[in-house]
Amino acid sequence: MLTEEIKALIDAKAKSLNEHDNLAGYVASKIDLINSYIDQKTELSESQIEDMLSELVGFFTTSLHIPLDPGLKLLRARAYKTMHTESNVSQLSYIAKEHSDKASIGRLNEQGHPVYYGCIYFSGTGAVNVAFSESNSSVGDTVNILRSELSGEINVYYVGIYDHVRRQSKPRFMSEDMFGSFCEVNQYQEQRYTPSVFLAHILCDAFLSDILRRKENGNLYKVTSKLLNIFTSDDTTDGIIYTSVKSEGDPVVALKTSTVDDKIVHKSCDCYRVEHDYGYALYKAVHTHSASINSDKSINWVNTH
């Protein structure tokens, strides 16, 4: 539903931006420059990248939260080259603060700054293939799966949602009502913005959606790793939701570690051995162990194979 608060936000942006000429060309030039840096054809400083991304997100996106309700199921995976089962949840959730120096740069985290990456799932065995692909599991690997649930409501931002609206491609996990709300917001923006300002918004959303779906290459992670901090700079946003790179259409999240501590309960674990990778995020795997989690976060494994 298009609320008066959202209308006021868009009206204020329209008043500020509509007086400028060719903002679409301006945004396109920024996108070209960042893409050139990603392709290692142009040199940019870290501050230049942050400034350009902050400008694009701040002026040319309409940031609306998606609430995720308590009880929502999440899982994440960690792959090992030898048979292995972790003894404590801390090894499967996110890299602890005292070991943060070991956190390598990722799609949405900077070097030395761990975040929680997880897959949303809806059935008992769901999303395991997505977790295998997101953890870059290979044939022969042992994969530990951590299953968790939200204990409180969290707010996430869907990067690139208006690109889905433009293409009328509803994310399959999103309800018709919620997608319809984003369509209403997009329609109101088109009414209030000049054609150039509206096109600038379309370009920005398409670009952000694109870089979060690309496979790692060049300087890609030096750009995308800054987005989580930009989108969650206020206390009301817990993370980002986006589409899996290797399993198109499946929802994955990147969350602040404080959100994991405060609003997520870890429920159980599973262990698999990957026997075949068919491609397209489809695997054959043997379920070797299941586990319960104790109050002290230790894991009790039981052989199932």
N, C-alpha and C positions, 0 to 999 in steps of 0.2 A: 504493500500500500504506500502510495506517495504521500508522505506526511508533510505538514506545514514546515517542519524543521528542515526537511530535505529541500523543499522548494526554496526556502530562504537561503540555504547554502548555495544552491545553483544560481539564484537571482543575484546574490552578492558576487559570485564569480563572473557572472555575465556582465555585470556593471563594470567590473575591473578589467576584463579581458576583451570585451567587444569593441572597445575604442582603439585597439591595436590592429594594424594591417598585417595580413599574411602570416598569422601565427602558425598556420599549417606548414608553411615553408620553413619557418624558424625551428619547429619541432622536428621536421624531417632532416634538417641539417644537423641537429644534435644527435639524432638517431644514426645518421650516416657516420658521424664522427666516432660514436661509441662502437658501432659495428666494425669500423676500420681498426679501432684499438683491439677489439676482440680477435680480429683476424691477423693481429700483429703487424699491421701496415702503418700504424700511427702510434706515437708515444704520447701517453697522458700520465699526469701525476695522480696519485691517489686522491688528493683533494679535488682535482678537476673532475674526476669520475664521480665522487660523492656530490659535488655541487650540481653537476648535470643531472644525475639521477634524482636528487632532492627537488630540483626545479621541475622536472618532468612529473614526478609523483605529486608534488605540492600544488601545481597549477593545472595539470592536465589529466588528473584522475579524480573521480568522485568516490572517496573511500567510505564504503558502507560495510558495517560489520555483518557477518553471518554468525548467529548464535548456534553453538553445538551443545546439545542437551546432555545432562547427566545420564550415564548408562551407555553412551556411545562407545563402541569397541574400537580399540587401536592395537596394532601389533607392529613390532619392529624386529629386524633380524640382524644377526652377526655371524659371518661366515669364517670358518677355520679350515686350514689345509690338512689337518689331521683330526682324528676322532677326539672330540673335546666337549665337555659340558661345564659351563661356568658354575661356580659355587655361590655367587651372590648377585642379586639383581643389579647392583651398581655397575657391574661389568656389561650389562645388557641394555641399560636405560640410556644414559648419556654420560659422557666423560666428566668425572667429578672435578670440582673446582680446583682441588689440590693437584690434579693432573692435567689441567687445562692446556698446559704448554704442549701436550701431545696431540691436541686437536688440530688436525690438518685442515686446510681450506676446503670448503664444500660448496654445494650449490647455493646454500643460504646461510652459511656461517663463515666468518673470517678466521684466519689462522689464529689459533690460541683461544677461540671463543666457541665452545661447544653449544650445540642446540639439540633438541630432541626431534628426530625424524621418525615419523610413524605412518602406517597405512591404515585407513579406515576400513573396517570390514563389518559384515552383517550376519554371517553364518559361522558355525563352529569351526569349519575348516577354510573359511573364506580368506582371501588376500594372501595366502601363503606364497602363491606364484609371484604376486607383486612384490612381496618381501624378498623373495629370492633374487628377483631382477634388480630391485633397488639396492641390495647389498652386494651386487655384482658376483653372486655365487656362481661357481664353476662345477663341472662334473667332477665328482670325487670329494667335494667339500662337505664338511659337517656344518650344519646351520642351526644355531640356537635361536628359537623364537620366543619373544616375550609378549604375552597377551595382557592388555591393560584396559581399564574403563575410566571414563570421566566420572569423578565424584561431585563435580560442580559444573555449572554452565561456563563455557569459555566463548570468547569472541575472536573470530578469525577473519582475515580479509582475503577474498578470492582475487588473486592477481589475474587480470585479463578477462574478467567476467563479461565486460561489455563487448569484447571481441566475440564471445559466444553469442551474445545478444544480436550483434550485427549479422552473424552467420546463421542465426536462429538454430543454434546447436546447443540444446539444454544439456548441461552435465548430468549424467544419468543418476547420480546420487541426489540431485537437487529436486525438491518438490516443484510441481507446476506453479503453485502459488508464489513461491519464493522467486522462481525464474521470471514469473509475470511481473513481480515488483521491480526487478532490475530492468525489465523491458519498459515499464512505466517511467522510471527514472531516465532512461536513455531517450525516450520520446520527449519528455519535458526538456531535457538538455537541448535536443534538436530544435525545439520551439523557441528557447530562450537565447541560444548562442547564435552568433553570425555563422554562415557556412564555413568560414575559415577556422573559427574557434572550435566548432563541432568536429571538423575534420582533424584538427590538432588532437582532440581527445581520442578520436578513433585510432589515429596513428600511434599515440602513446600506449593505449591499451593493447593494440595488436603487437607492438614491439615488446612490451613486458611479458605478454603471453608467449611470444615466440622464444625469447631468450631463456625462459624457464622450461621450455620443452626441448631445447637443443641438447645434443650430446656434447659432453665435455670436449673442448678443443681450444687451442690458443689461450687467450686471456679471458675466456668466458667466465670462469669462477671468480676472477678478480673484479668482475662487474656484478654478477648475480649475488655474490656473498654479502653485498652491502644492503640488499633490499629488505631483509628481515628487520634490521635496525631502523631503517627509514620508515617502514610501515608500522612498526610497533614502538615508535618513540614516545607514545603516550601510554598511560597505565591501563587504558581500557581495552587494548588489543593484545591478545595472547600469542598470536602467530599468524601464519600464512597457510592457506590451503591452495593446492595447485594440482595439476594432472601429472600422473606418473610419466616419466620420460620414456620408459621401456614398455609400459602397459597402458596404452592410450585410453583415456577415459576413466581410469581408476584414481580415486582421490587419495592424495597423500598430504601430510601436514608437517610443517616445521614450527615448533613451539619453543617459547622461552623456557629455560630450565626451571625458573621460579614457578611457572604454571604447572610443570610436571610435579614439583614438590607439593604444591598446594591443592591441586585439583585432579590428580590422576592416582588411581589405585592399581597396583600391579597384581594380577590375579593368578596367572599360571604360566608355565613354560612348556615348550615342545622342542624336540631335537630331530632333525632330518638328515639323511645322507642323500645328496643329489646324484642320481644315476644317469640322467640324460637331460640335455638342454635342447629343446626342439626349436628354439627361437620364438620370437613374438611373446616373450614372458610366459612360456608354457614349458613345464618341467615334469619329469618323472622323478619322484623322491620317495625314499623309504622312511617311515616314521619309526625312529629307533628308541626314543625315550619320551616320557611325559613327566611333568613335575608340578608340585605344589610349592607355594612360597610361604615361609615362616614369618612371624612378626618381626624378627630381626633381619629380614630381607635375605636370609639364606635360602637356598633352593634344594628341595628333596627330589632327586631324580629316580625314576623307576624305569627299568628296561621294558620295552614293549615289543621287541622284535627278536 
